[in-house]
C-alpha cells in the first residue's frame, strides 16, 4: 500500500512527507516467508525512483531498511529534519550490542562475566552515541534538529518553498 501511495503521489506531482519512528524491517524466516523482503523492496524501489520533493522528519527511531524506505538521507530528501528525541542508526544500540558481543565472544572463547558485560557496555555506548541526532547532524545526515513545537511552522515554510517548483520530470518506475 505504501509503495502504491508513493507512485500515486508521483503521478499527481504531490510532495511526500515521511515521518519516521520505525525500527526497521523484521528479519527472520517467518517474516521473510511472509513477504517482508518483497514488500520492503517495492517500497524502497518506489522511494528511490520518486521524483517529487520528499521531506523527511525523524521523530523517534529510524533504523536500518526502515530508514531507506522512508526516504532517509541515502534517498536524497529535499529537506531532512530530526527532533531531539530522534535516533538514526543501522539498528538500536541494545540489539547491535547483543549481536556484536556474541560475535566477539565466539572469537574470544571462554571469558568471565565481567569481560562479557564490559564488552557489551562498550559496544552499546558507542552505538548509542552514534545514533544521537547531533551525531547525524554533524555529518549532514540531517539538515537540522528542530524543536518539536516548531514543526508546524517549519513544514509550512518548506511546503511554500516546494510549491514554487514547476519542473518535475515524469516518474519512471521499473517492473
C-alpha positions in Angstrom: 0.0 0.0 0.0 2.8 2.4 0.8 4.6 1.8 -2.5 1.3 2.4 -4.4 0.7 5.6 -2.5 4.2 6.9 -3.3 3.7 6.1 -7.0 0.3 7.8 -7.0 1.9 10.9 -5.4 4.5 10.9 -8.2 1.9 10.6 -10.9 0.0 13.6 -9.5 3.1 15.6 -8.6 2.3 15.7 -4.9 5.2 16.2 -2.4 5.6 13.5 0.2 6.2 14.0 3.9 7.9 11.0 5.6 7.6 10.9 9.4 10.0 8.3 11.0 9.5 6.3 14.1 10.5 3.0 12.5 12.5 0.1 13.9 13.5 -1.2 10.5 12.1 -4.3 8.7 11.6 -7.5 10.6 14.2 -10.2 9.9 14.0 -14.0 10.2 12.4 -16.9 8.4 8.8 -16.2 9.4 8.9 -12.5 8.2 10.7 -13.4 5.0 8.3 -16.2 4.2 5.5 -13.7 4.9 6.9 -11.5 2.1 8.7 -8.7 4.0 11.7 -8.8 1.6 9.4 -8.5 -1.5 7.1 -5.9 0.0 10.0 -3.9 1.5 11.8 -3.9 -1.9 8.7 -2.5 -3.5 8.6 0.4 -1.0 12.4 1.1 -1.4 12.0 1.0 -5.2 9.1 3.4 -5.1 11.0 5.8 -2.8 14.3 5.6 -4.8 12.5 6.3 -8.1 10.4 9.1 -6.7 10.7 12.4 -8.5 8.5 14.6 -6.3 10.0 16.6 -3.5 10.5 14.5 -0.4 10.5 15.9 3.2 11.8 13.7 6.0 11.2 14.2 9.7 12.7 11.8 12.2 10.7 12.0 15.5 11.7 8.7 17.1 13.8 5.8 15.9 14.9 5.4 12.3 16.7 2.1 11.8 18.0 0.0 9.0 15.9 -0.6 5.9 13.1 1.4 7.5 15.3 4.5 7.2 15.7 3.8 3.5 12.0 3.0 2.9 11.0 6.3 4.5 13.4 8.4 2.4 16.4 8.6 4.7 19.5 10.6 3.6 20.6 8.0 1.1 17.5 8.7 -1.0 18.0 12.5 -1.2 15.1 14.0 0.5 14.8 17.8 -0.3 14.7 18.5 3.4 15.5 16.3 6.4 14.9 17.2 10.0 15.1 15.5 13.3 13.6 16.1 16.7 15.9 15.9 19.7 14.3 12.6 20.5 15.4 11.0 17.2 17.7 8.1 16.9 19.2 7.2 13.5 21.3 4.0 13.1 21.6 0.7 11.3 19.9 -0.9 14.4 19.2 0.0 18.0 22.2 0.2 20.4 20.9 -2.7 22.6 20.3 -5.0 19.6 23.6 -4.1 18.0 25.5 -4.6 21.2 23.9 -8.0 21.8 24.7 -9.2 18.3 28.3 -7.8 18.1 29.0 -9.1 21.7 28.0 -12.6 20.7 30.3 -12.5 17.6 33.3 -11.2 19.5 32.8 -13.6 22.4 32.7 -16.5 19.9 36.2 -15.5 18.7 37.5 -14.9 22.3 36.5 -18.3 23.7 35.7 -18.8 27.4 35.7 -15.4 29.3 34.3 -14.3 32.6 31.0 -12.4 33.1 32.8 -9.1 33.8 34.6 -9.2 30.5 31.3 -10.0 28.7 29.5 -7.1 30.5 32.4 -4.7 29.8 32.4 -5.6 26.1 28.6 -5.3 25.8 28.6 -1.9 27.6 31.4 -0.5 25.4 29.6 -1.5 22.2 26.2 -0.3 23.4 27.7 3.1 24.5 29.3 3.5 21.1 26.1 2.8 19.2 24.0 5.0 21.5 26.4 7.9 20.9 26.4 7.3 17.1 22.6 7.2 16.9 22.2 10.6 18.6 20.7 13.2 16.2 23.6 15.6 17.0 26.0 12.9 15.6 23.8 12.7 12.5 23.6 16.5 12.1 27.3 16.9 12.5 27.8 14.6 9.5 25.0 16.3 7.5 22.7 13.2 7.6 20.0 15.6 8.8 19.7 19.3 7.9 18.6 20.5 11.3 17.5 19.3 14.7 14.3 21.2 15.3 12.2 21.9 18.4 9.0 19.8 18.2 6.9 22.8 19.0 8.2 24.5 15.8 7.4 21.5 13.5 4.2 23.0 12.0 5.8 26.4 11.2 8.9 24.7 9.6 6.7 22.3 7.5 4.6 25.2 6.3 7.7 27.1 5.3 9.1 24.1 3.5 5.9 23.4 1.6 5.8 27.1 0.5 9.3 26.7 -0.9 8.4 23.4 -2.7 5.2 24.9 -4.1 7.3 27.1 -6.4 9.0 24.2 -8.1 7.5 24.0 -11.6 9.7 21.5 -13.4 9.3 17.9 -12.3 10.2 15.1 -14.7 8.0 12.1 -15.3 8.3 9.2 -12.9 10.0 6.0 -14.2 9.2 3.1 -12.0 10.6 -0.3 -13.0 8.6 -3.5 -13.3 
